[in-house]
Amino acid sequence: MPRVKKIPLVSMTPGTSRELTVWRWGKAGARPKAYLQASIHANELPGAMAIHHLAPMLDAAEKKGQIKGEIVVLPHCNPIGLSQLVGNTHSGRYEHLGRENFNRNYPDLLAPVMEKVGKKLGKDAAANVTMIRKAALNHLSGLEPMKELDQMRIQLMSMSVDADMVLDLHCDAEASLHLFMSRRDWPSARDLAAQLGVEATVYNAPYPQTMTFSGANGSFWARLQEKFPAAAVPQACLSVTVEYRGQHDVNHTLGASDATNLFKFLQRRGVIAGNPGPLPKLKNDATPMSGMDVGYCPRNGMLVYLKPKGAKVKTGEAIAEVIDFYDPNPKTNATRMVSRTDGILFSRKLDGRLCWPGMVAFRIAGAKDLPHRKGLSGLDD
């Protein structure tokens, strides 16, 4: 069984309290260190199902002495969002108190780490990594948040910021398995994409600037290297957002398969001993965020799709229709939305959803930069 730690969060209302639950395998401080968390958007549960199946596999590996590094796992990392039940609906993407997205506004570590170690960075990459991690941890330990959400963010960062790999397990509304990462982690993360069997990998170039959880963990390494080009600052943390399909893709078959692939990836990276077997063939090469077409609904109505998730589409192909409830004319009552790139339709909503002007209806991973996407992050709430 893992070592279990409970971290209490500050109570926001009388008579209530919440806590983070942390599982650990391996020896504290051992390398490589892997950090996995599920469901920062609390109603996205496929990652939690994967961890449900991964945990007994890690137990068995530890009994055999196969865990060589340290593994830190949060089976569900957002107890605040777990509590948000409204009208028989679980609302887990935004905190109700401050209306913040749970996966935004994590601490930006660039400035404090620069202040502590910037002038000390030299040509020794290993020494630099040790200094940077220590400075990041010291900064986080000195923060004194007042609100529960801020405390939760700092606690999650404190457990992950010194990891060699950070896997933040999410899902979409309805989607194929896909990844978001930094351009600096590609192609070194091909083994992750291939082992997990993802349909699309989308990278920020050169790194994500929005302070999502994975962005905050990964981007400050690359930004430090930019600030101190003469120093040896490696990309010491592979920080990836893993989008485990859609919210309804929660079952034992998928969970067991996802857990097996996570376990094999940890073997490939030396966290767990053993032979993971041949690396599966990569399904599709990574594509830039600037090549990702995002389909915004042009009007209100009912959304109906003409292409299934995972479909390979061409520029100009119709992806979906927005149907006007009150227009009886079949020539005018449906507005088509088309692709503006050749690529993979990896993300969409459920058929029959009410939509409104500007709502994101789909995302398509394309290889070519799109002028209308230049400089945009793709993080449309």
C-alpha positions as CSV (number, residue, x, y, z in Angstrom):
1,M,0.0,0.0,0.0
2,P,1.2,3.5,-0.6
3,R,2.3,5.9,2.1
4,V,-0.7,8.2,2.6
5,K,-0.7,11.8,3.7
6,K,-3.6,14.1,4.3
7,I,-3.0,17.8,3.9
8,P,-5.8,19.9,5.5
9,L,-6.9,23.0,3.6
10,V,-8.1,26.2,5.3
11,S,-11.8,26.2,6.2
12,M,-13.8,28.8,4.2
13,T,-17.0,28.4,6.1
14,P,-17.9,27.4,9.7
15,G,-18.3,23.7,10.1
16,T,-16.6,22.7,6.9
17,S,-13.1,21.4,6.0
18,R,-11.4,19.7,3.1
19,E,-8.1,18.0,2.6
20,L,-5.7,16.8,-0.1
21,T,-5.0,13.1,-0.2
22,V,-1.5,12.2,-1.4
23,W,-0.1,8.7,-2.2
24,R,3.6,8.0,-2.4
25,W,5.6,5.0,-3.6
26,G,9.4,4.6,-3.6
27,K,12.0,6.4,-1.5
28,A,11.6,10.1,-0.9
29,G,14.2,12.0,-2.8
30,A,15.0,9.1,-5.2
31,R,15.3,9.9,-8.9
32,P,13.7,10.0,-11.2
33,K,10.7,11.6,-9.5
34,A,7.3,11.2,-11.2
35,Y,4.2,13.3,-10.1
36,L,0.7,12.4,-11.3
37,Q,-2.5,14.1,-10.4
38,A,-6.1,13.6,-11.6
39,S,-9.1,15.8,-12.0
40,I,-8.0,19.4,-11.2
41,H,-11.2,20.1,-13.1
42,A,-13.1,18.1,-10.6
43,N,-15.7,16.6,-12.9
44,E,-13.1,15.2,-15.3
45,L,-12.8,11.7,-14.0
46,P,-11.1,9.4,-16.6
47,G,-7.7,10.2,-15.1
48,A,-9.0,9.2,-11.6
49,M,-10.1,5.9,-13.1
50,A,-6.7,5.4,-14.6
51,I,-5.1,5.9,-11.2
52,H,-7.6,3.6,-9.6
53,H,-6.1,0.8,-11.8
54,L,-2.6,2.1,-11.5
55,A,-2.4,2.0,-7.7
56,P,-2.4,-1.8,-7.3
57,M,0.2,-2.1,-10.0
58,L,2.5,0.3,-8.1
59,D,1.8,-1.7,-4.9
60,A,2.9,-4.9,-6.6
61,A,6.0,-3.2,-8.1
62,E,7.0,-1.8,-4.7
63,K,6.7,-5.3,-3.1
64,K,9.1,-6.6,-5.7
65,G,11.6,-3.8,-5.1
66,Q,11.0,-2.5,-8.7
67,I,10.4,1.2,-7.9
68,K,13.7,2.9,-8.3
69,G,12.6,6.5,-8.2
70,E,9.9,8.3,-6.3
71,I,6.2,8.4,-7.3
72,V,3.8,10.9,-6.0
73,V,0.1,10.5,-6.9
74,L,-3.0,12.5,-6.1
75,P,-5.9,10.3,-7.0
76,H,-8.2,13.3,-7.1
77,C,-6.4,16.6,-6.5
78,N,-9.4,19.0,-6.1
79,P,-11.6,18.4,-3.1
80,I,-13.0,22.0,-3.5
81,G,-14.4,21.1,-6.9
82,L,-15.6,17.7,-5.7
83,S,-18.0,19.5,-3.3
84,Q,-19.7,21.7,-5.9
85,L,-23.1,20.0,-6.5
86,V,-25.7,22.3,-8.0
87,G,-29.1,21.1,-9.1
88,N,-28.1,17.4,-9.4
89,T,-25.1,18.6,-11.5
90,H,-21.4,18.3,-10.6
91,S,-19.8,21.7,-11.5
92,G,-16.0,21.1,-11.3
93,R,-14.3,23.5,-13.8
94,Y,-14.6,26.8,-11.9
95,E,-14.5,27.6,-8.2
96,H,-17.9,28.9,-7.2
97,L,-16.5,31.4,-4.7
98,G,-14.2,33.4,-6.9
99,R,-15.4,32.0,-10.3
100,E,-11.8,31.1,-11.2
101,N,-10.8,28.2,-13.5
102,F,-9.2,25.6,-11.2
103,N,-6.4,25.2,-13.8
104,R,-5.3,28.8,-14.0
105,N,-3.2,31.2,-11.9
106,Y,-0.6,28.9,-10.5
107,P,2.5,30.6,-9.0
108,D,4.8,32.0,-11.6
109,L,8.3,31.0,-10.4
110,L,10.4,32.8,-12.9
111,A,11.1,36.0,-11.0
112,P,11.6,34.6,-7.5
113,V,13.9,31.9,-8.8
114,M,15.9,34.4,-10.9
115,E,16.3,36.6,-7.8
116,K,17.6,33.7,-5.7
117,V,19.9,31.9,-8.0
118,G,20.2,33.8,-11.3
119,K,23.7,35.1,-10.6
120,K,24.9,31.7,-9.4
121,L,23.9,29.7,-12.5
122,G,26.9,28.3,-14.4
123,K,28.0,25.6,-16.8
124,D,27.2,22.6,-14.5
125,A,23.7,21.6,-15.5
126,A,23.2,19.2,-12.6
127,A,24.2,21.8,-10.0
128,N,22.0,24.3,-11.6
129,V,19.0,22.0,-11.5
130,T,19.6,21.4,-7.8
131,M,19.8,25.1,-7.1
132,I,16.7,25.9,-9.1
133,R,14.6,23.3,-7.5
134,K,15.7,24.3,-4.1
135,A,14.9,28.0,-4.8
136,A,11.5,27.1,-6.2
137,L,10.6,25.0,-3.1
138,N,11.9,27.7,-0.8
139,H,9.8,30.3,-2.5
140,L,6.6,28.2,-2.4
141,S,7.2,27.3,1.3
142,G,7.3,31.0,2.2
143,L,4.0,31.9,0.6
144,E,1.1,32.5,3.0
145,P,-2.2,32.2,1.2
146,M,-5.4,33.2,2.8
147,K,-7.9,31.4,0.6
148,E,-8.4,27.7,0.3
149,L,-8.0,27.7,-3.5
150,D,-4.6,29.5,-3.3
151,Q,-3.4,27.1,-0.6
152,M,-4.4,24.2,-2.8
153,R,-2.5,25.5,-5.8
154,I,0.6,26.1,-3.7
155,Q,0.4,22.7,-2.1
156,L,0.1,21.0,-5.5
157,M,3.1,23.0,-6.9
158,S,5.2,22.2,-3.8
159,M,4.8,18.5,-4.4
160,S,5.4,18.7,-8.2
161,V,7.9,21.5,-8.9
162,D,11.0,19.3,-8.2
163,A,9.7,16.3,-10.2
164,D,11.4,15.0,-13.4
165,M,8.0,14.4,-15.0
166,V,4.6,15.9,-14.2
167,L,1.5,14.3,-15.7
168,D,-1.7,16.4,-15.1
169,L,-4.6,14.1,-16.0
170,H,-7.6,15.8,-17.6
171,C,-10.3,15.1,-20.1
172,D,-12.4,17.1,-22.6
173,A,-16.2,17.1,-23.1
174,E,-15.9,14.5,-25.9
175,A,-12.6,13.9,-27.5
176,S,-9.9,11.6,-28.7
177,L,-6.9,11.0,-26.3
178,H,-4.5,13.9,-26.7
179,L,-1.7,15.8,-25.1
180,F,-0.7,19.4,-24.6
181,M,3.0,20.2,-23.9
182,S,5.8,22.6,-24.7
183,R,7.7,22.6,-28.0
184,R,10.8,22.1,-25.9
185,D,9.6,18.7,-24.8
186,W,9.1,17.5,-28.4
187,P,10.4,15.1,-29.7
188,S,11.8,13.9,-26.4
189,A,8.2,13.1,-25.3
190,R,7.5,10.9,-28.3
191,D,7.8,7.9,-25.9
192,L,4.9,9.2,-23.8
193,A,2.7,10.0,-26.8
194,A,3.4,6.6,-28.4
195,Q,3.0,4.6,-25.2
196,L,-0.3,6.3,-24.3
197,G,-1.6,5.9,-27.8
198,V,-2.7,9.5,-28.3
199,E,-4.3,10.7,-31.5
200,A,-3.0,14.2,-31.3
201,T,-0.2,16.0,-29.5
202,V,-0.3,19.8,-29.6
203,Y,2.6,21.9,-28.4
204,N,3.1,25.5,-27.4
205,A,6.0,27.2,-29.1
206,P,8.3,27.5,-27.4
207,Y,6.5,26.9,-24.1
208,P,3.1,27.6,-22.5
209,Q,2.8,31.1,-21.1
210,T,-0.5,30.7,-19.3
211,M,-0.1,29.6,-15.7
212,T,-1.9,26.4,-15.9
213,F,-0.6,23.7,-13.6
214,S,1.5,22.0,-16.2
215,G,2.6,25.3,-17.7
216,A,3.7,26.6,-14.4
217,N,5.8,23.5,-13.7
218,G,7.4,23.3,-17.1
219,S,7.8,26.8,-18.5
220,F,10.0,28.4,-16.0
221,W,12.9,26.1,-16.9
222,A,12.9,27.3,-20.6
223,R,12.3,30.9,-19.5
224,L,15.3,30.7,-17.2
225,Q,17.4,29.4,-20.1
226,E,16.3,32.4,-22.1
227,K,17.2,34.8,-19.4
228,F,20.6,33.2,-18.8
229,P,21.8,31.9,-22.2
230,A,25.4,31.4,-21.0
231,A,24.3,29.0,-18.2
232,A,23.4,25.3,-18.6
233,V,19.7,25.2,-17.7
234,P,18.1,22.0,-19.1
235,Q,14.4,21.3,-19.5
236,A,14.5,19.4,-16.2
237,C,10.8,18.7,-16.0
238,L,8.6,17.1,-18.6
239,S,5.3,18.7,-17.7
240,V,2.3,17.5,-19.8
241,T,-1.4,17.8,-19.8
242,V,-2.9,14.4,-20.6
243,E,-6.5,14.7,-22.0
244,Y,-8.1,11.3,-21.4
245,R,-10.8,11.5,-24.1
246,G,-14.2,12.8,-22.8
247,Q,-16.1,13.0,-19.6
248,H,-18.2,10.0,-20.3
249,D,-15.2,7.8,-21.1
250,V,-15.0,6.3,-17.6
251,N,-15.0,2.5,-17.4
252,H,-12.8,-0.3,-16.2
253,T,-11.6,-1.3,-19.7
254,L,-10.2,2.1,-20.5
255,G,-9.0,2.7,-17.0
256,A,-7.0,-0.6,-17.0
257,S,-5.5,0.1,-20.4
258,D,-4.6,3.7,-19.4
259,A,-3.0,2.5,-16.2
260,T,-0.9,-0.2,-18.0
261,N,0.4,2.5,-20.4
262,L,1.2,4.9,-17.6
263,F,3.1,2.0,-15.8
264,K,5.1,1.2,-19.0
265,F,5.9,4.8,-19.5
266,L,7.3,5.0,-15.9
267,Q,9.4,1.9,-16.7
268,R,10.7,3.5,-19.9
269,R,11.8,6.6,-17.9
270,G,13.5,4.5,-15.2
271,V,11.1,5.2,-12.4
272,I,10.1,1.5,-12.3
273,A,12.4,-1.4,-13.1
274,G,11.4,-3.9,-15.7
275,N,10.9,-4.3,-19.5
276,P,7.9,-2.4,-20.9
277,G,8.2,-4.2,-24.2
278,P,8.4,-2.7,-27.7
279,L,7.3,1.0,-27.9
280,P,4.0,1.2,-29.9
281,K,4.1,3.1,-33.1
282,L,3.3,6.8,-32.8
283,K,-0.1,7.4,-34.3
284,N,0.5,11.0,-35.4
285,D,3.3,13.5,-35.2
286,A,3.0,16.6,-32.9
287,T,1.5,19.8,-34.3
288,P,1.8,23.4,-33.2
289,M,-0.7,25.4,-31.1
290,S,-0.6,28.0,-33.9
291,G,-1.9,25.3,-36.3
292,M,-4.8,24.2,-34.1
293,D,-8.1,25.4,-35.6
294,V,-10.7,26.3,-33.0
295,G,-14.3,26.4,-34.1
296,Y,-16.3,29.1,-32.4
297,C,-20.1,28.9,-32.8
298,P,-21.3,31.8,-35.0
299,R,-24.8,32.0,-33.4
300,N,-27.0,30.5,-30.8
301,G,-29.0,27.3,-31.4
302,M,-28.5,23.5,-31.2
303,L,-25.1,22.0,-32.1
304,V,-25.0,18.9,-34.2
305,Y,-21.9,17.3,-35.6
306,L,-21.3,16.0,-39.1
307,K,-17.9,14.4,-38.3
308,P,-17.0,12.0,-35.5
309,K,-14.2,12.7,-33.0
310,G,-10.9,11.5,-34.3
311,A,-11.8,12.1,-37.9
312,K,-9.1,13.3,-40.3
313,V,-10.6,16.3,-42.1
314,K,-9.6,18.7,-44.9
315,T,-9.8,22.4,-45.2
316,G,-13.3,23.5,-46.0
317,E,-15.0,20.3,-44.8
318,A,-18.2,20.8,-42.8
319,I,-17.6,19.8,-39.1
320,A,-20.9,20.8,-37.4
321,E,-24.2,22.7,-37.8
322,V,-25.9,25.1,-35.5
323,I,-29.6,24.7,-35.9
324,D,-32.1,27.5,-35.3
325,F,-35.0,26.2,-33.3
326,Y,-37.4,28.8,-34.6
327,D,-36.6,28.8,-38.3
328,P,-38.9,26.4,-40.2
329,N,-37.0,27.0,-43.5
330,P,-34.7,24.0,-44.3
331,K,-32.6,26.3,-46.5
332,T,-31.8,28.7,-43.7
333,N,-32.3,27.0,-40.4
334,A,-28.8,25.3,-40.2
335,T,-25.5,27.3,-40.2
336,R,-22.5,25.1,-41.1
337,M,-19.1,25.4,-39.4
338,V,-16.1,24.3,-41.5
339,S,-12.5,23.4,-40.9
340,R,-9.8,25.9,-41.7
341,T,-7.0,23.3,-41.8
342,D,-6.2,19.8,-42.7
343,G,-5.9,17.8,-39.5
344,I,-7.4,15.6,-36.8
345,L,-10.7,16.6,-35.2
346,F,-9.6,15.6,-31.7
347,S,-12.0,17.7,-29.5
348,R,-15.7,18.4,-29.7
349,K,-18.8,18.7,-27.6
350,L,-21.8,16.4,-27.3
351,D,-24.4,16.4,-30.1
352,G,-27.5,18.3,-29.3
353,R,-25.8,20.8,-26.9
354,L,-27.2,24.3,-26.6
355,C,-24.6,26.7,-28.0
356,W,-24.1,30.4,-28.1
357,P,-22.0,32.9,-30.1
358,G,-18.3,32.4,-29.4
359,M,-18.7,29.0,-27.7
360,V,-15.9,26.6,-28.6
361,A,-17.4,23.8,-30.6
362,F,-14.3,21.8,-31.8
363,R,-10.5,21.8,-32.1
364,I,-8.6,20.4,-35.0
365,A,-4.8,19.6,-34.8
366,G,-3.2,20.8,-38.0
367,A,0.5,21.0,-39.0
368,K,0.5,24.4,-40.7
369,D,0.4,27.7,-38.8
370,L,-2.9,29.5,-39.2
371,P,-2.7,33.3,-39.4
372,H,-5.9,33.7,-37.3
373,R,-4.4,31.6,-34.5
374,K,-1.0,33.3,-34.2
375,G,-0.2,34.1,-30.6
376,L,-3.3,32.5,-29.2
377,S,-3.0,29.8,-26.4
378,G,-6.0,27.7,-27.2
379,L,-7.1,27.8,-23.6
380,D,-10.6,29.0,-24.3
381,D,-12.7,28.6,-21.1
